[in-house]
Amino acid sequence: MLMGEPPSPNLVTVMFTIDSMANARTIVKLLLDKKLIACANMIEISSMYWWQSKIEEAEEVMVVLKARKDDFTLIEVEIDRLHPYEVPCIVCYDIALGNRPYLDWVLDSTER
């Protein structure tokens, strides 16, 4: 499949931020064990944001997950359950285009 062809239906990238690599790994391992995600990328980042009427700065980890869209609610529940933040950033993006063998691998890896 060429990059311009539509992907397999209903694949998404889910992104969340968290306070530490250890906490990121704990959540990712649980999601992998449950076959809710195919993989995760964990990237250390510097963040700035509004919190309680002040601009805050923090070192965080951004986690990027590849998954089936139908599993987003289950993924969100698991992240929220284990996440230390009061209001965690958990967002989901549809995958519009992609390398077909990779997208097929995501589907195969998340089949339950």
MDAnalysis code that builds the backbone (N, CA, C; Angstrom):
import MDAnalysis as mda
import numpy as np

u = mda.Universe.empty(336, n_residues=112, atom_resindex=np.repeat(np.arange(112), 3), trajectory=True)
u.add_TopologyAttr("name", ["N", "CA", "C"] * 112)
u.add_TopologyAttr("resid", np.arange(1, 113))
u.add_TopologyAttr("resname", ["MET", "LEU", "MET", "GLY", "GLU", "PRO", "PRO", "SER", "PRO", "ASN", "LEU", "VAL", "THR", "VAL", "MET", "PHE", "THR", "ILE", "ASP", "SER", "MET", "ALA", "ASN", "ALA", "ARG", "THR", "ILE", "VAL", "LYS", "LEU", "LEU", "LEU", "ASP", "LYS", "LYS", "LEU", "ILE", "ALA", "CYS", "ALA", "ASN", "MET", "ILE", "GLU", "ILE", "SER", "SER", "MET", "TYR", "TRP", "TRP", "GLN", "SER", "LYS", "ILE", "GLU", "GLU", "ALA", "GLU", "GLU", "VAL", "MET", "VAL", "VAL", "LEU", "LYS", "ALA", "ARG", "LYS", "ASP", "ASP", "PHE", "THR", "LEU", "ILE", "GLU", "VAL", "GLU", "ILE", "ASP", "ARG", "LEU", "HIS", "PRO", "TYR", "GLU", "VAL", "PRO", "CYS", "ILE", "VAL", "CYS", "TYR", "ASP", "ILE", "ALA", "LEU", "GLY", "ASN", "ARG", "PRO", "TYR", "LEU", "ASP", "TRP", "VAL", "LEU", "ASP", "SER", "THR", "GLU", "ARG"])
u.atoms.positions = np.array([
    [0.838, -1.189, 0.000],
    [0.000, 0.000, 0.000],
    [0.875, 1.242, 0.000],
    [0.469, 2.220, -0.765],
    [1.180, 3.484, -0.796],
    [0.703, 4.378, 0.330],
    [1.535, 5.365, 0.669],
    [1.219, 6.270, 1.768],
    [-0.104, 6.997, 1.567],
    [-0.497, 7.308, 0.339],
    [-1.703, 8.081, 0.092],
    [-2.998, 7.297, 0.173],
    [-2.923, 5.989, 0.293],
    [-4.140, 5.188, 0.372],
    [-4.700, 5.223, 1.790],
    [-6.025, 5.078, 1.923],
    [-6.622, 5.124, 3.262],
    [-6.097, 3.993, 4.141],
    [-5.941, 4.266, 5.444],
    [-5.474, 3.230, 6.354],
    [-6.580, 2.237, 6.665],
    [-6.205, 1.189, 7.365],
    [-7.215, 0.297, 7.892],
    [-8.144, 1.131, 8.773],
    [-9.403, 0.758, 8.870],
    [-10.367, 1.612, 9.558],
    [-10.061, 1.791, 11.037],
    [-10.317, 3.006, 11.492],
    [-10.390, 3.296, 12.925],
    [-9.102, 3.112, 13.713],
    [-7.979, 3.515, 13.156],
    [-6.746, 3.535, 13.933],
    [-6.487, 4.946, 14.428],
    [-5.898, 5.039, 15.635],
    [-5.657, 6.341, 16.252],
    [-4.275, 6.384, 16.889],
    [-3.837, 7.609, 17.109],
    [-2.700, 7.894, 17.964],
    [-3.265, 8.550, 19.212],
    [-2.920, 8.016, 20.365],
    [-3.341, 8.596, 21.641],
    [-2.100, 9.196, 22.277],
    [-2.227, 10.416, 22.780],
    [-1.097, 11.083, 23.401],
    [-1.486, 11.492, 24.812],
    [-0.552, 11.265, 25.759],
    [-0.744, 11.811, 27.100],
    [0.601, 12.237, 27.658],
    [0.556, 13.124, 28.641],
    [1.769, 13.542, 29.332],
    [1.676, 13.072, 30.773],
    [2.852, 12.867, 31.372],
    [2.908, 12.342, 32.741],
    [4.198, 12.818, 33.398],
    [4.266, 12.707, 34.702],
    [5.347, 13.302, 35.478],
    [6.688, 12.584, 35.414],
    [6.714, 11.293, 35.100],
    [7.999, 10.576, 35.134],
    [8.013, 9.414, 34.147],
    [9.219, 9.014, 33.778],
    [9.387, 7.865, 32.893],
    [8.907, 6.591, 33.586],
    [9.128, 6.476, 34.884],
    [8.681, 5.289, 35.619],
    [7.162, 5.157, 35.560],
    [6.445, 6.250, 35.780],
    [4.981, 6.205, 35.704],
    [4.513, 5.939, 34.277],
    [5.204, 6.513, 33.303],
    [4.857, 6.260, 31.899],
    [5.004, 4.775, 31.583],
    [6.110, 4.184, 31.990],
    [6.366, 2.764, 31.719],
    [5.327, 1.861, 32.393],
    [4.911, 2.208, 33.596],
    [3.895, 1.420, 34.304],
    [2.599, 1.382, 33.515],
    [2.166, 2.545, 33.039],
    [0.914, 2.618, 32.278],
    [1.061, 1.905, 30.937],
    [2.157, 2.155, 30.239],
    [2.371, 1.530, 28.928],
    [2.395, 0.010, 29.055],
    [3.081, -0.512, 30.043],
    [3.159, -1.971, 30.229],
    [1.770, -2.560, 30.446],
    [0.951, -1.908, 31.254],
    [-0.413, -2.385, 31.493],
    [-1.220, -2.391, 30.196],
    [-1.114, -1.310, 29.412],
    [-1.856, -1.216, 28.150],
    [-1.380, -2.268, 27.150],
    [-0.078, -2.520, 27.106],
    [0.452, -3.572, 26.235],
    [-0.031, -4.950, 26.690],
    [0.030, -5.201, 27.988],
    [-0.419, -6.497, 28.519],
    [-1.878, -6.779, 28.181],
    [-2.694, -5.725, 28.161],
    [-4.120, -5.877, 27.846],
    [-4.393, -5.836, 26.342],
    [-3.318, -5.678, 25.542],
    [-3.417, -5.582, 24.071],
    [-4.316, -4.423, 23.630],
    [-4.324, -3.356, 24.424],
    [-5.073, -2.156, 24.061],
    [-4.269, -1.256, 23.138],
    [-2.953, -1.431, 23.112],
    [-2.077, -0.644, 22.240],
    [-1.089, -1.575, 21.546],
    [-0.598, -1.125, 20.398],
    [0.434, -1.882, 19.680],
    [1.826, -1.493, 20.160],
    [1.999, -0.209, 20.488],
    [3.310, 0.277, 20.895],
    [3.171, 1.645, 21.542],
    [4.283, 2.103, 22.111],
    [4.323, 3.427, 22.735],
    [5.695, 4.042, 22.522],
    [5.705, 5.344, 22.339],
    [6.940, 6.123, 22.300],
    [6.899, 7.048, 23.507],
    [7.984, 7.080, 24.284],
    [8.049, 7.897, 25.493],
    [9.187, 8.897, 25.339],
    [8.846, 10.174, 25.382],
    [9.794, 11.235, 25.069],
    [9.823, 12.236, 26.219],
    [11.009, 12.522, 26.746],
    [11.133, 13.527, 27.800],
    [10.953, 14.910, 27.179],
    [10.130, 15.748, 27.843],
    [9.809, 17.077, 27.319],
    [9.822, 18.111, 28.443],
    [9.901, 19.378, 28.057],
    [9.705, 20.501, 28.973],
    [8.358, 21.115, 28.648],
    [7.548, 21.344, 29.668],
    [6.192, 21.858, 29.460],
    [5.979, 23.161, 30.214],
    [5.125, 23.998, 29.651],
    [4.648, 25.218, 30.313],
    [3.142, 25.249, 30.138],
    [2.426, 25.615, 31.202],
    [0.965, 25.550, 31.154],
    [0.356, 26.384, 32.283],
    [-0.910, 26.719, 32.096],
    [-1.671, 27.386, 33.145],
    [-2.177, 26.347, 34.132],
    [-2.004, 26.605, 35.434],
    [-2.579, 25.754, 36.471],
    [-2.872, 26.621, 37.688],
    [-4.124, 26.629, 38.096],
    [-4.586, 27.395, 39.252],
    [-4.130, 28.853, 39.170],
    [-4.423, 29.461, 38.026],
    [-4.186, 30.888, 37.754],
    [-2.710, 31.283, 37.703],
    [-1.815, 30.311, 37.534],
    [-0.394, 30.615, 37.417],
    [0.190, 29.850, 36.235],
    [1.222, 30.436, 35.636],
    [1.965, 29.711, 34.608],
    [2.981, 28.821, 35.315],
    [2.916, 27.542, 35.004],
    [3.797, 26.542, 35.608],
    [4.770, 26.008, 34.555],
    [5.894, 25.499, 35.014],
    [6.859, 24.811, 34.161],
    [7.173, 23.467, 34.797],
    [7.335, 22.445, 33.956],
    [7.631, 21.114, 34.483],
    [8.362, 20.279, 33.440],
    [9.165, 19.362, 33.931],
    [9.750, 18.323, 33.085],
    [8.758, 17.165, 33.106],
    [8.365, 16.696, 31.929],
    [7.371, 15.637, 31.831],
    [7.822, 14.608, 30.799],
    [7.007, 13.588, 30.658],
    [7.192, 12.594, 29.609],
    [5.939, 12.616, 28.745],
    [6.128, 12.760, 27.428],
    [5.021, 12.662, 26.485],
    [4.999, 11.232, 25.965],
    [3.827, 10.618, 26.043],
    [3.672, 9.236, 25.604],
    [2.747, 9.219, 24.397],
    [3.201, 8.591, 23.314],
    [2.427, 8.485, 22.079],
    [2.124, 7.006, 21.857],
    [0.839, 6.683, 21.775],
    [0.373, 5.304, 21.641],
    [-0.271, 5.100, 20.282],
    [-0.166, 3.895, 19.728],
    [-0.902, 3.540, 18.512],
    [-1.899, 2.465, 18.885],
    [-3.168, 2.670, 18.458],
    [-4.239, 1.788, 18.922],
    [-5.423, 1.813, 17.969],
    [-6.409, 0.996, 18.302],
    [-7.690, 1.003, 17.594],
    [-8.588, 2.072, 18.213],
    [-9.296, 2.793, 17.370],
    [-10.182, 3.846, 17.855],
    [-11.228, 3.291, 18.818],
    [-11.733, 2.109, 18.541],
    [-12.752, 1.506, 19.401],
    [-12.247, 1.242, 20.816],
    [-10.944, 1.209, 21.014],
    [-10.376, 0.953, 22.341],
    [-10.054, 2.227, 23.111],
    [-10.314, 3.401, 22.531],
    [-9.915, 4.643, 23.196],
    [-10.502, 4.774, 24.592],
    [-11.771, 4.499, 24.769],
    [-12.390, 4.657, 26.091],
    [-11.704, 3.770, 27.124],
    [-11.402, 2.527, 26.762],
    [-10.701, 1.627, 27.685],
    [-9.299, 2.148, 28.005],
    [-8.618, 2.659, 27.004],
    [-7.283, 3.230, 27.198],
    [-7.360, 4.433, 28.126],
    [-8.301, 5.314, 27.870],
    [-8.467, 6.518, 28.689],
    [-8.741, 6.155, 30.147],
    [-9.606, 5.187, 30.382],
    [-9.934, 4.761, 31.750],
    [-8.683, 4.259, 32.471],
    [-7.887, 3.437, 31.802],
    [-6.675, 2.890, 32.429],
    [-5.647, 3.985, 32.713],
    [-5.449, 4.899, 31.770],
    [-4.504, 5.996, 32.000],
    [-4.977, 6.837, 33.173],
    [-6.241, 7.238, 33.152],
    [-6.785, 8.099, 34.205],
    [-6.707, 7.421, 35.576],
    [-6.944, 6.126, 35.623],
    [-6.928, 5.374, 36.886],
    [-5.542, 5.388, 37.536],
    [-4.492, 5.324, 36.732],
    [-3.129, 5.241, 37.256],
    [-2.381, 6.573, 37.245],
    [-2.961, 7.590, 36.649],
    [-2.267, 8.862, 36.442],
    [-2.241, 9.697, 37.718],
    [-1.093, 10.301, 38.051],
    [-1.006, 11.096, 39.277],
    [-1.615, 12.498, 39.180],
    [-1.880, 12.990, 37.967],
    [-2.390, 14.356, 37.831],
    [-3.884, 14.422, 38.116],
    [-4.308, 15.555, 38.633],
    [-5.732, 15.804, 38.865],
    [-6.489, 15.905, 37.540],
    [-5.866, 16.549, 36.553],
    [-6.477, 16.721, 35.227],
    [-5.450, 16.317, 34.167],
    [-5.321, 15.024, 33.895],
    [-4.315, 14.603, 32.915],
    [-4.705, 14.963, 31.483],
    [-3.698, 15.284, 30.688],
    [-3.889, 15.485, 29.251],
    [-3.918, 14.108, 28.601],
    [-5.063, 13.748, 28.036],
    [-5.205, 12.499, 27.278],
    [-5.986, 12.870, 26.024],
    [-5.333, 12.843, 24.871],
    [-5.997, 13.233, 23.630],
    [-5.811, 12.153, 22.569],
    [-6.724, 12.144, 21.613],
    [-6.762, 11.096, 20.597],
    [-6.848, 11.741, 19.214],
    [-6.030, 11.253, 18.284],
    [-6.005, 11.756, 16.911],
    [-6.247, 10.598, 15.942],
    [-7.147, 10.802, 15.002],
    [-7.357, 9.800, 13.956],
    [-6.115, 9.708, 13.073],
    [-5.777, 8.510, 12.648],
    [-4.696, 8.308, 11.683],
    [-5.330, 8.353, 10.296],
    [-5.045, 9.419, 9.553],
    [-5.658, 9.614, 8.238],
    [-4.929, 8.830, 7.149],
    [-3.607, 8.793, 7.231],
    [-2.787, 8.107, 6.233],
    [-1.626, 7.434, 6.935],
    [-1.083, 6.397, 6.297],
    [0.079, 5.747, 6.886],
    [0.579, 4.595, 6.043],
    [1.706, 4.067, 6.425],
    [2.333, 2.928, 5.763],
    [1.489, 1.682, 6.049],
    [0.917, 1.092, 5.008],
    [-0.033, -0.015, 5.179],
    [0.531, -1.183, 5.994],
    [1.750, -1.650, 5.739],
    [2.264, -2.747, 6.567],
    [2.317, -2.382, 8.057],
    [2.665, -1.134, 8.357],
    [2.696, -0.697, 9.761],
    [1.292, -0.677, 10.352],
    [0.340, -0.127, 9.615],
    [-1.037, -0.061, 10.109],
    [-1.611, -1.459, 10.307],
    [-1.295, -2.372, 9.396],
    [-1.727, -3.766, 9.565],
    [-1.104, -4.377, 10.818],
    [0.156, -4.049, 11.079],
    [0.822, -4.531, 12.290],
    [0.119, -4.018, 13.549],
    [-0.297, -2.736, 13.538],
    [-1.042, -2.190, 14.685],
    [-2.312, -3.007, 14.906],
    [-3.033, -3.276, 13.826],
    [-4.258, -4.082, 13.944],
    [-3.953, -5.480, 14.478],
    [-2.950, -6.133, 13.919],
    [-2.590, -7.485, 14.366],
    [-2.167, -7.497, 15.834],
    [-1.429, -6.484, 16.241],
    [-0.889, -6.431, 17.603],
    [-1.949, -6.146, 18.658],
    [-3.075, -5.596, 18.237],
    [-4.128, -5.242, 19.198],
    [-5.344, -6.150, 19.085],
    [-5.197, -7.225, 18.333],
    [-6.312, -8.171, 18.199],
    [-6.438, -8.980, 19.485],
    [-7.674, -9.017, 20.017],
    [-7.918, -9.759, 21.269],
    [-8.986, -10.795, 21.048],
])
